[in-house]
Amino acid sequence: MKVEGAGQDYLTRQIGALLEAIREEGPVGEGRRSFRLAGHLAAEGGFHLGDILAATAQLLAVHAWNNGYLAAAELLTRRMREFGAESVELVQYLVRLETGSEQGWLPQDDREALIDYARRARRPDIERRAQAIEPLLPGVSGPERPDRMASES
């Protein structure tokens, strides 16, 4: 869904508020405020409720894990699964997509799985972004890639 003008600014602020709530609630919080904001964002932004709630649970779980609260991370991961298998699958692929976009590469198998998912889910936006990520061939690590080394020298 694409929202123009003031509506887009509002959604951007809402997403920012959700991310801030996740940071403020801390790694051991239950995410009450975050999940409430996610619900509003889904209703107002046209997002699928399960998708935005699963993404929120994932972000809270990662925050907990990164801060050493493994039990909280496990609890949030279990909660994420309550929002539906399709939403969890979408979140997992979006994490892979964002990681690949950030790095500029993904292992070839991960990239192919991401493209296959995008086609199955009829998400040309995800497919285009995935195709723009360079595949990393098996047995070659990121920094050792000849094309990257040639461009960096």
LINLINQUI-V740921 format. One record per residue. N is the residue number from 1. SS is DSSP state (helix for helix, strand for strand, loop for the rest). PHI is phi as a letter, one per 20 degrees, with the letter a starting at -180 (none if undefined). BURIAL is 1 if it has 24 or more other ideal C-beta (glycine too) atoms within 12 Angstrom, else 0. Layout:
n = {N,N}
ss = {SS,SS}
phi = {PHI,PHI}
burial = {BURIAL,BURIAL}
This chain:
n = {1,2,3,4,5,6,7,8,9,10,11,12,13,14,15,16,17,18,19,20,21,22,23,24,25,26,27,28,29,30,31,32,33,34,35,36,37,38,39,40,41,42,43,44,45,46,47,48,49,50,51,52,53,54,55,56,57,58,59,60,61,62,63,64,65,66,67,68,69,70,71,72,73,74,75,76,77,78,79,80,81,82,83,84,85,86,87,88,89,90,91,92,93,94,95,96,97,98,99,100,101,102,103,104,105,106,107,108,109,110,111,112,113,114,115,116,117,118,119,120,121,122,123,124,125,126,127,128,129,130,131,132,133,134,135,136,137,138,139,140,141,142,143,144,145,146,147,148,149,150,151,152,153}
ss = {loop,loop,loop,loop,helix,helix,helix,helix,helix,helix,helix,helix,helix,helix,helix,helix,helix,helix,helix,helix,helix,helix,helix,helix,helix,loop,loop,loop,loop,loop,loop,helix,helix,helix,helix,helix,helix,helix,helix,helix,helix,helix,helix,helix,helix,loop,loop,loop,helix,helix,helix,helix,helix,helix,helix,helix,helix,helix,helix,helix,helix,helix,helix,helix,helix,helix,loop,loop,loop,helix,helix,helix,helix,helix,helix,helix,helix,helix,helix,helix,helix,loop,loop,loop,helix,helix,helix,helix,helix,helix,helix,helix,helix,helix,helix,helix,helix,helix,helix,helix,helix,helix,helix,loop,strand,strand,strand,helix,helix,helix,helix,helix,helix,helix,helix,helix,helix,helix,helix,helix,loop,loop,loop,helix,helix,helix,helix,helix,helix,helix,helix,loop,loop,strand,strand,strand,loop,loop,loop,loop,loop,helix,helix,helix,loop,helix,helix,helix,helix,helix,helix,helix,loop}
phi = {none,d,d,e,l,f,f,f,f,f,f,f,f,f,f,f,f,f,f,f,f,f,f,f,f,m,f,d,f,e,n,g,f,f,f,f,f,f,f,f,f,f,f,e,d,m,e,f,g,f,f,f,f,f,f,f,f,f,f,f,f,f,f,f,g,f,d,n,e,f,f,f,f,f,f,f,f,f,f,g,f,f,e,o,f,f,f,f,f,g,f,f,f,f,f,f,f,f,f,f,f,f,f,n,b,b,g,g,f,f,f,f,f,f,f,g,f,g,f,f,e,l,d,f,f,f,f,f,f,f,f,f,e,f,f,d,f,g,n,d,e,g,f,e,f,g,f,f,f,f,f,e,e}
burial = {0,0,0,0,0,0,0,0,0,0,1,0,0,1,1,0,0,1,1,0,1,1,0,0,1,0,1,0,1,0,1,0,0,1,1,0,1,1,1,1,1,1,0,0,1,0,1,0,1,1,1,1,1,1,1,1,1,1,1,1,1,1,1,1,0,0,0,0,0,0,0,1,1,0,0,1,1,0,1,1,0,0,1,0,0,0,1,1,1,1,1,1,1,1,1,1,1,0,1,1,0,0,0,0,1,1,1,0,0,1,1,0,0,1,1,0,1,1,0,0,0,0,0,0,0,1,0,0,1,1,0,0,1,0,1,1,0,0,0,0,0,0,0,0,0,0,0,0,0,0,0,0,0}
